[in-house]
């Protein structure tokens, strides 16, 4: 546990961030989960035992972490920002019934040829979002 805390502190410092209790808590929370939480979910999680963070504090911590590339914002549904500490390229699966979100490895899909875009467009990156039903929601 202490090793993980030290690693988080070192990671934040290596990216030039001042280590605040809030940044530490937000980043540690995101590293511990795979569900791509919203700000509200992070806030609820962090304030579960003892209310210490506000929504504004969570937003500013996430912004600082995003700016140095430790966290990415994931837009999987209209109007809902979710956050992920897994910043290497990957895709997502979203269950349209229960809302579960799952990572899909980058190499699970054939390469999309960005050079096939119409002239005048220069694609630089892409991400696939697969929508459907997860194994918990499929009724046989």
C-alpha atoms as an extended CHARMM CRD file, in Angstrom:
* protein
*
       140  EXT
         1         1  UNK       CA              0.0000000000        0.0000000000        0.0000000000  PROA      1               0.0000000000
         2         2  UNK       CA              2.7940000000        2.4250000000        0.9130000000  PROA      2               0.0000000000
         3         3  UNK       CA              4.6860000000        1.4600000000       -2.2500000000  PROA      3               0.0000000000
         4         4  UNK       CA              1.6570000000        2.3350000000       -4.3550000000  PROA      4               0.0000000000
         5         5  UNK       CA              1.2830000000        5.6740000000       -2.5570000000  PROA      5               0.0000000000
         6         6  UNK       CA              4.9690000000        6.4400000000       -3.1410000000  PROA      6               0.0000000000
         7         7  UNK       CA              4.6170000000        5.5180000000       -6.8150000000  PROA      7               0.0000000000
         8         8  UNK       CA              1.6600000000        7.8970000000       -7.1930000000  PROA      8               0.0000000000
         9         9  UNK       CA              3.5830000000       10.7140000000       -5.5100000000  PROA      9               0.0000000000
        10        10  UNK       CA              6.5900000000       10.1060000000       -7.7680000000  PROA      10              0.0000000000
        11        11  UNK       CA              4.3950000000        9.9970000000      -10.8790000000  PROA      11              0.0000000000
        12        12  UNK       CA              2.7450000000       13.3100000000      -10.0120000000  PROA      12              0.0000000000
        13        13  UNK       CA              6.1050000000       14.9380000000       -9.2870000000  PROA      13              0.0000000000
        14        14  UNK       CA              7.6590000000       13.5370000000      -12.4680000000  PROA      14              0.0000000000
        15        15  UNK       CA              4.9110000000       15.2690000000      -14.4690000000  PROA      15              0.0000000000
        16        16  UNK       CA              5.6340000000       18.5570000000      -12.7300000000  PROA      16              0.0000000000
        17        17  UNK       CA              2.5390000000       18.5830000000      -10.5540000000  PROA      17              0.0000000000
        18        18  UNK       CA              2.4960000000       19.7480000000       -6.9890000000  PROA      18              0.0000000000
        19        19  UNK       CA              1.2720000000       16.8230000000       -4.8990000000  PROA      19              0.0000000000
        20        20  UNK       CA             -1.8730000000       17.9010000000       -3.1000000000  PROA      20              0.0000000000
        21        21  UNK       CA             -4.0840000000       15.5660000000       -1.0680000000  PROA      21              0.0000000000
        22        22  UNK       CA             -6.8910000000       16.1390000000       -3.5720000000  PROA      22              0.0000000000
        23        23  UNK       CA             -4.8190000000       15.3360000000       -6.6780000000  PROA      23              0.0000000000
        24        24  UNK       CA             -3.3920000000       12.3090000000       -4.9300000000  PROA      24              0.0000000000
        25        25  UNK       CA             -6.8600000000       11.0750000000       -3.9370000000  PROA      25              0.0000000000
        26        26  UNK       CA             -8.4070000000       11.6270000000       -7.3760000000  PROA      26              0.0000000000
        27        27  UNK       CA             -5.5360000000        9.9380000000       -9.2110000000  PROA      27              0.0000000000
        28        28  UNK       CA             -5.3960000000        7.0180000000       -6.7580000000  PROA      28              0.0000000000
        29        29  UNK       CA             -9.1470000000        6.5760000000       -7.1050000000  PROA      29              0.0000000000
        30        30  UNK       CA             -8.9680000000        6.4800000000      -10.9000000000  PROA      30              0.0000000000
        31        31  UNK       CA             -6.0530000000        4.0500000000      -10.8680000000  PROA      31              0.0000000000
        32        32  UNK       CA             -8.0660000000        1.6710000000       -8.6830000000  PROA      32              0.0000000000
        33        33  UNK       CA            -11.0810000000        1.4160000000      -10.9590000000  PROA      33              0.0000000000
        34        34  UNK       CA            -12.0090000000        0.3620000000      -14.4790000000  PROA      34              0.0000000000
        35        35  UNK       CA            -15.5300000000        1.7860000000      -14.7060000000  PROA      35              0.0000000000
        36        36  UNK       CA            -14.7170000000        5.1980000000      -16.2240000000  PROA      36              0.0000000000
        37        37  UNK       CA            -16.4390000000        7.2530000000      -13.5170000000  PROA      37              0.0000000000
        38        38  UNK       CA            -18.0480000000       10.6600000000      -13.7730000000  PROA      38              0.0000000000
        39        39  UNK       CA            -17.0080000000       13.5480000000      -11.5270000000  PROA      39              0.0000000000
        40        40  UNK       CA            -20.0340000000       12.8440000000       -9.3720000000  PROA      40              0.0000000000
        41        41  UNK       CA            -19.0470000000        9.1900000000       -8.9380000000  PROA      41              0.0000000000
        42        42  UNK       CA            -15.4850000000       10.1500000000       -7.9650000000  PROA      42              0.0000000000
        43        43  UNK       CA            -16.8340000000       12.7300000000       -5.5120000000  PROA      43              0.0000000000
        44        44  UNK       CA            -19.1740000000       10.1970000000       -3.9050000000  PROA      44              0.0000000000
        45        45  UNK       CA            -16.3720000000        7.6480000000       -3.6650000000  PROA      45              0.0000000000
        46        46  UNK       CA            -13.8870000000       10.0690000000       -2.1110000000  PROA      46              0.0000000000
        47        47  UNK       CA            -16.4060000000       11.4900000000        0.3580000000  PROA      47              0.0000000000
        48        48  UNK       CA            -17.7880000000        8.0940000000        1.3960000000  PROA      48              0.0000000000
        49        49  UNK       CA            -16.0170000000        7.9320000000        4.7390000000  PROA      49              0.0000000000
        50        50  UNK       CA            -15.3970000000       11.5980000000        5.4740000000  PROA      50              0.0000000000
        51        51  UNK       CA            -16.5570000000       14.5330000000        3.3180000000  PROA      51              0.0000000000
        52        52  UNK       CA            -13.4030000000       16.4070000000        2.3220000000  PROA      52              0.0000000000
        53        53  UNK       CA            -13.7450000000       17.2220000000       -1.3730000000  PROA      53              0.0000000000
        54        54  UNK       CA            -16.0420000000       19.4260000000       -3.3890000000  PROA      54              0.0000000000
        55        55  UNK       CA            -17.1070000000       19.0070000000       -6.9890000000  PROA      55              0.0000000000
        56        56  UNK       CA            -14.9850000000       22.0330000000       -7.9680000000  PROA      56              0.0000000000
        57        57  UNK       CA            -11.9370000000       20.4620000000       -6.3350000000  PROA      57              0.0000000000
        58        58  UNK       CA            -12.4740000000       17.2030000000       -8.2390000000  PROA      58              0.0000000000
        59        59  UNK       CA            -12.8250000000       19.1220000000      -11.5230000000  PROA      59              0.0000000000
        60        60  UNK       CA             -9.6430000000       21.1320000000      -10.9460000000  PROA      60              0.0000000000
        61        61  UNK       CA             -7.7000000000       18.0110000000       -9.9310000000  PROA      61              0.0000000000
        62        62  UNK       CA             -8.9040000000       16.1770000000      -13.0490000000  PROA      62              0.0000000000
        63        63  UNK       CA             -7.9790000000       19.1610000000      -15.2320000000  PROA      63              0.0000000000
        64        64  UNK       CA             -4.4450000000       19.2300000000      -13.8230000000  PROA      64              0.0000000000
        65        65  UNK       CA             -4.0790000000       15.4610000000      -14.3090000000  PROA      65              0.0000000000
        66        66  UNK       CA             -5.4290000000       15.7190000000      -17.8830000000  PROA      66              0.0000000000
        67        67  UNK       CA             -3.0540000000       18.5290000000      -18.7970000000  PROA      67              0.0000000000
        68        68  UNK       CA             -0.0160000000       16.4020000000      -17.9390000000  PROA      68              0.0000000000
        69        69  UNK       CA             -1.3680000000       13.2670000000      -19.6310000000  PROA      69              0.0000000000
        70        70  UNK       CA             -2.1090000000       11.1320000000      -16.5720000000  PROA      70              0.0000000000
        71        71  UNK       CA             -5.8630000000       11.0320000000      -17.0980000000  PROA      71              0.0000000000
        72        72  UNK       CA             -8.0420000000       11.1940000000      -20.1610000000  PROA      72              0.0000000000
        73        73  UNK       CA            -11.5810000000       12.3770000000      -20.5630000000  PROA      73              0.0000000000
        74        74  UNK       CA            -13.8020000000        9.8060000000      -22.2600000000  PROA      74              0.0000000000
        75        75  UNK       CA            -17.0040000000       10.8780000000      -23.9850000000  PROA      75              0.0000000000
        76        76  UNK       CA            -19.0360000000        7.7210000000      -24.4970000000  PROA      76              0.0000000000
        77        77  UNK       CA            -22.4900000000        9.2290000000      -24.2680000000  PROA      77              0.0000000000
        78        78  UNK       CA            -23.7910000000       12.6610000000      -25.0860000000  PROA      78              0.0000000000
        79        79  UNK       CA            -23.2990000000       15.2200000000      -22.3170000000  PROA      79              0.0000000000
        80        80  UNK       CA            -21.4860000000       12.8590000000      -19.9200000000  PROA      80              0.0000000000
        81        81  UNK       CA            -17.7640000000       13.1950000000      -19.2530000000  PROA      81              0.0000000000
        82        82  UNK       CA            -16.0850000000       10.1450000000      -17.8050000000  PROA      82              0.0000000000
        83        83  UNK       CA            -12.4660000000        9.8010000000      -16.7320000000  PROA      83              0.0000000000
        84        84  UNK       CA             -9.8710000000        7.0980000000      -17.1850000000  PROA      84              0.0000000000
        85        85  UNK       CA             -6.3390000000        6.7350000000      -15.8270000000  PROA      85              0.0000000000
        86        86  UNK       CA             -5.5700000000        4.2060000000      -18.5660000000  PROA      86              0.0000000000
        87        87  UNK       CA             -4.1830000000        6.6720000000      -21.0870000000  PROA      87              0.0000000000
        88        88  UNK       CA             -2.6430000000        4.2860000000      -23.6200000000  PROA      88              0.0000000000
        89        89  UNK       CA             -4.7710000000        3.8100000000      -26.7530000000  PROA      89              0.0000000000
        90        90  UNK       CA             -7.7440000000        1.5190000000      -26.3270000000  PROA      90              0.0000000000
        91        91  UNK       CA            -11.3680000000        1.2570000000      -27.3860000000  PROA      91              0.0000000000
        92        92  UNK       CA            -14.5630000000        0.8900000000      -25.3460000000  PROA      92              0.0000000000
        93        93  UNK       CA            -17.6540000000       -1.2930000000      -25.1280000000  PROA      93              0.0000000000
        94        94  UNK       CA            -20.8120000000        0.2880000000      -23.6820000000  PROA      94              0.0000000000
        95        95  UNK       CA            -23.7830000000       -1.8250000000      -22.6680000000  PROA      95              0.0000000000
        96        96  UNK       CA            -26.9220000000       -0.0360000000      -23.8250000000  PROA      96              0.0000000000
        97        97  UNK       CA            -29.0340000000       -1.7410000000      -21.1430000000  PROA      97              0.0000000000
        98        98  UNK       CA            -27.0770000000       -1.5090000000      -17.8650000000  PROA      98              0.0000000000
        99        99  UNK       CA            -24.5530000000        1.1700000000      -18.8620000000  PROA      99              0.0000000000
       100       100  UNK       CA            -21.4800000000       -0.9420000000      -18.0590000000  PROA      100             0.0000000000
       101       101  UNK       CA            -18.3050000000        0.2420000000      -19.7690000000  PROA      101             0.0000000000
       102       102  UNK       CA            -15.4330000000       -2.0610000000      -20.5780000000  PROA      102             0.0000000000
       103       103  UNK       CA            -12.0610000000       -1.4630000000      -22.1910000000  PROA      103             0.0000000000
       104       104  UNK       CA            -11.2630000000       -3.2020000000      -25.4690000000  PROA      104             0.0000000000
       105       105  UNK       CA             -7.6100000000       -3.7330000000      -26.3830000000  PROA      105             0.0000000000
       106       106  UNK       CA             -6.3770000000       -1.5030000000      -29.1920000000  PROA      106             0.0000000000
       107       107  UNK       CA             -5.2860000000       -4.4220000000      -31.3790000000  PROA      107             0.0000000000
       108       108  UNK       CA             -8.7110000000       -6.1410000000      -31.2650000000  PROA      108             0.0000000000
       109       109  UNK       CA             -9.7040000000       -4.2270000000      -34.3950000000  PROA      109             0.0000000000
       110       110  UNK       CA             -8.0760000000       -4.0160000000      -37.7950000000  PROA      110             0.0000000000
       111       111  UNK       CA             -6.3340000000       -0.7150000000      -38.3820000000  PROA      111             0.0000000000
       112       112  UNK       CA             -8.6510000000        1.9950000000      -39.6340000000  PROA      112             0.0000000000
       113       113  UNK       CA             -7.0710000000        3.6910000000      -42.6360000000  PROA      113             0.0000000000
       114       114  UNK       CA             -7.2300000000        7.4040000000      -41.9090000000  PROA      114             0.0000000000
       115       115  UNK       CA             -5.7090000000        8.0600000000      -45.3350000000  PROA      115             0.0000000000
       116       116  UNK       CA             -9.0630000000        6.9760000000      -46.8460000000  PROA      116             0.0000000000
       117       117  UNK       CA            -10.7650000000       10.1410000000      -45.6460000000  PROA      117             0.0000000000
       118       118  UNK       CA            -11.9070000000       12.5710000000      -48.3230000000  PROA      118             0.0000000000
       119       119  UNK       CA             -9.3450000000       15.0750000000      -49.6090000000  PROA      119             0.0000000000
       120       120  UNK       CA             -9.0550000000       18.0580000000      -47.2930000000  PROA      120             0.0000000000
       121       121  UNK       CA             -9.3550000000       15.9940000000      -44.1050000000  PROA      121             0.0000000000
       122       122  UNK       CA             -6.3090000000       14.8690000000      -42.1700000000  PROA      122             0.0000000000
       123       123  UNK       CA             -7.1690000000       12.2820000000      -39.5450000000  PROA      123             0.0000000000
       124       124  UNK       CA             -4.7540000000       12.0640000000      -36.6410000000  PROA      124             0.0000000000
       125       125  UNK       CA             -6.3230000000        9.6290000000      -34.2160000000  PROA      125             0.0000000000
       126       126  UNK       CA             -9.4340000000        7.5850000000      -33.6510000000  PROA      126             0.0000000000
       127       127  UNK       CA            -11.1970000000        5.5170000000      -31.0210000000  PROA      127             0.0000000000
       128       128  UNK       CA            -13.9160000000        2.9220000000      -31.5170000000  PROA      128             0.0000000000
       129       129  UNK       CA            -16.9350000000        2.6970000000      -29.2150000000  PROA      129             0.0000000000
       130       130  UNK       CA            -18.8880000000       -0.5330000000      -29.5370000000  PROA      130             0.0000000000
       131       131  UNK       CA            -22.4500000000       -0.4220000000      -28.2270000000  PROA      131             0.0000000000
       132       132  UNK       CA            -24.5260000000       -3.4790000000      -27.4710000000  PROA      132             0.0000000000
       133       133  UNK       CA            -25.3940000000       -5.8210000000      -24.6210000000  PROA      133             0.0000000000
       134       134  UNK       CA            -22.9570000000       -7.1940000000      -22.0710000000  PROA      134             0.0000000000
       135       135  UNK       CA            -23.0250000000      -10.8240000000      -20.9400000000  PROA      135             0.0000000000
       136       136  UNK       CA            -24.9910000000       -9.8660000000      -17.7980000000  PROA      136             0.0000000000
       137       137  UNK       CA            -27.7830000000       -8.3200000000      -19.8790000000  PROA      137             0.0000000000
       138       138  UNK       CA            -28.0660000000      -10.8440000000      -22.6920000000  PROA      138             0.0000000000
       139       139  UNK       CA            -31.2130000000      -12.8900000000      -22.1880000000  PROA      139             0.0000000000
       140       140  UNK       CA            -30.9880000000      -16.2380000000      -23.8760000000  PROA      140             0.0000000000
